[in-house]
Amino acid sequence: MDKTLMNADPHAEIREEVRKLCSRFPGEYWRELDARRGYPTEFVQALTEAGYLGALIPEEYGGAGLGLSAAAAILEEVQAQGCNGAACHAQMYIMGTILRHGSKEQKDKYLPGIASGELRLQAFGVTEPTSGTDTTALRTTARREGDKWIVNGQKIWTSRAEHSDLMLLLARTTPRDQVKKKTEGLSTFIVDMRTVLGKGLTIRPIRTMMNHNSCEVFFDNMEVPAENLVGQEGKGFRYILDGMNAERLLIASECIGDAKWFIEKAVNYAKERVLFGRPIGQNQGVQFPIAKSYSQMRAAEAIVHKGLEKFEAGLPCGEEANMGKMLAAEASWAAGEACVQTHGGFGFAEEYDVERKFRETRLYQVAPISTNLILSYLGEHVLGMPRSY
Ligand SMILES: Cc1cc2nc3c(=O)[nH]c(=O)nc-3n(C[C@H](O)[C@H](O)[C@H](O)COP(=O)(O)OP(=O)(O)OC[C@H]3O[C@@H](n4cnc5c(N)ncnc54)[C@H](O)[C@@H]3O)c2cc1C
């Protein structure tokens, strides 16, 4: 890609190390897991041992204490090497809620284990089947009873729930008709799933078009100790919102990595495949969609870098985080489309990995936030138009 910029990249060394690690997990590894919807335990273990999943945890809690741009470089590189960070990316950022809003006891109790990988906090229970994007309409409730909270309800799309020890849960603690603003009365909890699985907690995997280990989760009088409430009761929605810019910038970086993988794969194939006596990449009809997706990727990358810069400087970065996520997800899709088309029939053959990555990257126009909601954010908060919902 851009060699001048790569030389100036402050994370060039991390990227090189991530590349080496990823080379131990080639296409065959992912294909085999994809076929049986398996979890990449060895890959997650390798990332954990290298300290990458604890990148954002401060050193005093045993993490690497790196900035968001380093975490973004790690995830981008994972995707650019054809691997899939979706299996564990949330281990990097969900803990941010505990770090920013948790008590000293909670930080001391959980963060060192999350940093070492001994504890997995990579399940995030927000979305519900009936409320979807309309988060404040969620129906899961938590009722205080003595030194416990009693949780009832259901979540959907709780990714990695079967491969996580802890879940960060958003539940309503004051009914919606008893709060002034619908964003109030929601609270955030740390659920130790090991203690309640089969005792109030049921997890059911959902088979999806790509290997994502996502689940439905049911709570039936599930007990959560009172001390597992994060921060103040009723303020949970704000705590969740607080972590969203970081999440968006990280997911956007993964999309940029995907786009780079597709572009490299398409370019190589376009140069090698000879038809009518010349490489297919000599035809502008083949070249142009690849070149176009490259320019889309570079534009998205610039916005994401701007967002990371602002985030690390402590400046508001909602605009860049949202635009970056949307543009990067669109760029990776455009690059995927160009890559499939360049490969002709082989784009559909599993052994080329193109179809797998194509399925995997489609998600990011929907989750963790769909494109329409990003456009609504820009329309309302950046451009000052009336709120649409
Ligand atoms: C594989 C996968 C993994 C996921 N992992 C997690 C997870 O770990 N934890 C978690 O909590 N959630 C997770 N999600 C949920 C994800 O965040 C939601 O799917 C996403 O936010 C969209 O919500 P929804 O599916 O309910 O769609 P809906 O909210 O039903 O929306 C459907 C469509 O309508 C559009 N729409 C809705 N309202 C408006 C409006 N006002 N204006 C314009 N358009 C609108 C949306 O953009 C969307 O295109 C995951 C989802 C998937 C598919």
The ligand as an SDF file (V2000), in Angstrom:
LIG
                    3D

 53 58  0  0  0  0  0  0  0  0999 V2000
  -23.7260  -11.6330   13.9510 C   0  0  0  0  0  0  0  0  0  0  0  0
  -24.2020  -10.5550   14.8700 C   0  0  0  0  0  0  0  0  0  0  0  0
  -23.5210  -10.3220   16.0450 C   0  0  0  0  0  0  0  0  0  0  0  0
  -23.9900   -9.3790   16.9570 C   0  0  0  0  0  0  0  0  0  0  0  0
  -23.3660   -9.2390   18.1840 N   0  0  0  0  0  0  0  0  0  0  0  0
  -23.9820   -8.5140   19.1600 C   0  0  0  0  0  0  0  0  0  0  0  0
  -23.5080   -8.5460   20.5140 C   0  0  0  0  0  0  0  0  0  0  0  0
  -22.5030   -9.2010   20.8230 O   0  0  0  0  0  0  0  0  0  0  0  0
  -24.2170   -7.8700   21.4600 N   0  0  0  0  0  0  0  0  0  0  0  0
  -25.3340   -7.1530   21.1640 C   0  0  0  0  0  0  0  0  0  0  0  0
  -25.9320   -6.5740   22.0720 O   0  0  0  0  0  0  0  0  0  0  0  0
  -25.7960   -7.0870   19.8810 N   0  0  0  0  0  0  0  0  0  0  0  0
  -25.1620   -7.7500   18.8920 C   0  0  0  0  0  0  0  0  0  0  0  0
  -25.6490   -7.7330   17.6000 N   0  0  0  0  0  0  0  0  0  0  0  0
  -26.8710   -6.9880   17.3180 C   0  0  0  0  0  0  0  0  0  0  0  0
  -26.6470   -5.8050   16.3990 C   0  0  0  0  0  0  0  0  0  0  0  0
  -26.0550   -4.7500   17.0980 O   0  0  0  0  0  0  0  0  0  0  0  0
  -28.0060   -5.4860   15.7790 C   0  0  0  0  0  0  0  0  0  0  0  0
  -28.3300   -6.5210   14.8800 O   0  0  0  0  0  0  0  0  0  0  0  0
  -28.0300   -4.1610   15.0880 C   0  0  0  0  0  0  0  0  0  0  0  0
  -27.8230   -3.1170   15.9950 O   0  0  0  0  0  0  0  0  0  0  0  0
  -29.3630   -3.9490   14.3710 C   0  0  0  0  0  0  0  0  0  0  0  0
  -30.4270   -4.2450   15.2250 O   0  0  0  0  0  0  0  0  0  0  0  0
  -31.5790   -5.2720   14.7770 P   0  0  0  0  0  0  0  0  0  0  0  0
  -30.9160   -6.4930   14.2140 O   0  0  0  0  0  0  0  0  0  0  0  0
  -32.5100   -5.4830   15.8880 O   0  0  0  0  0  0  0  0  0  0  0  0
  -32.3030   -4.5630   13.5960 O   0  0  0  0  0  0  0  0  0  0  0  0
  -33.5400   -3.5700   13.7460 P   0  0  0  0  0  0  0  0  0  0  0  0
  -33.3130   -2.6180   14.8490 O   0  0  0  0  0  0  0  0  0  0  0  0
  -34.7820   -4.3720   13.7510 O   0  0  0  0  0  0  0  0  0  0  0  0
  -33.4270   -2.7800   12.3840 O   0  0  0  0  0  0  0  0  0  0  0  0
  -33.7530   -3.4010   11.1160 C   0  0  0  0  0  0  0  0  0  0  0  0
  -33.4130   -2.4270   10.0150 C   0  0  0  0  0  0  0  0  0  0  0  0
  -34.1920   -1.2310   10.1520 O   0  0  0  0  0  0  0  0  0  0  0  0
  -33.3500   -0.1020   10.1670 C   0  0  0  0  0  0  0  0  0  0  0  0
  -33.9100    0.9060   11.1130 N   0  0  0  0  0  0  0  0  0  0  0  0
  -34.3530    0.6960   12.3750 C   0  0  0  0  0  0  0  0  0  0  0  0
  -34.7680    1.8510   12.9200 N   0  0  0  0  0  0  0  0  0  0  0  0
  -34.5740    2.8170   11.9870 C   0  0  0  0  0  0  0  0  0  0  0  0
  -34.8060    4.2150   11.9450 C   0  0  0  0  0  0  0  0  0  0  0  0
  -35.3060    4.8870   12.9880 N   0  0  0  0  0  0  0  0  0  0  0  0
  -34.4800    4.8990   10.8150 N   0  0  0  0  0  0  0  0  0  0  0  0
  -33.9790    4.2330    9.7590 C   0  0  0  0  0  0  0  0  0  0  0  0
  -33.7310    2.9010    9.7360 N   0  0  0  0  0  0  0  0  0  0  0  0
  -34.0280    2.2160   10.8240 C   0  0  0  0  0  0  0  0  0  0  0  0
  -32.0040   -0.5780   10.6440 C   0  0  0  0  0  0  0  0  0  0  0  0
  -30.9830    0.2530   10.1760 O   0  0  0  0  0  0  0  0  0  0  0  0
  -31.9450   -1.9710   10.0290 C   0  0  0  0  0  0  0  0  0  0  0  0
  -31.4330   -1.9070    8.7380 O   0  0  0  0  0  0  0  0  0  0  0  0
  -25.1380   -8.6220   16.6380 C   0  0  0  0  0  0  0  0  0  0  0  0
  -25.7990   -8.8310   15.4320 C   0  0  0  0  0  0  0  0  0  0  0  0
  -25.3620   -9.7900   14.5620 C   0  0  0  0  0  0  0  0  0  0  0  0
  -26.1280  -10.0370   13.2860 C   0  0  0  0  0  0  0  0  0  0  0  0
  1  2  1  0
  2  3  1  0
  2 52  2  0
  3  4  2  0
  4  5  1  0
  4 50  1  0
  5  6  2  0
  6  7  1  0
  6 13  1  0
  7  8  2  0
  7  9  1  0
  9 10  1  0
 10 11  2  0
 10 12  1  0
 12 13  2  0
 13 14  1  0
 14 15  1  0
 14 50  1  0
 15 16  1  0
 16 17  1  0
 16 18  1  0
 18 19  1  0
 18 20  1  0
 20 21  1  0
 20 22  1  0
 22 23  1  0
 23 24  1  0
 24 25  2  0
 24 26  1  0
 24 27  1  0
 27 28  1  0
 28 29  2  0
 28 30  1  0
 28 31  1  0
 31 32  1  0
 32 33  1  0
 33 34  1  0
 33 48  1  0
 34 35  1  0
 35 36  1  0
 35 46  1  0
 36 37  1  0
 36 45  1  0
 37 38  2  0
 38 39  1  0
 39 40  1  0
 39 45  2  0
 40 41  1  0
 40 42  2  0
 42 43  1  0
 43 44  2  0
 44 45  1  0
 46 47  1  0
 46 48  1  0
 48 49  1  0
 50 51  2  0
 51 52  1  0
 52 53  1  0
M  END
$$$$
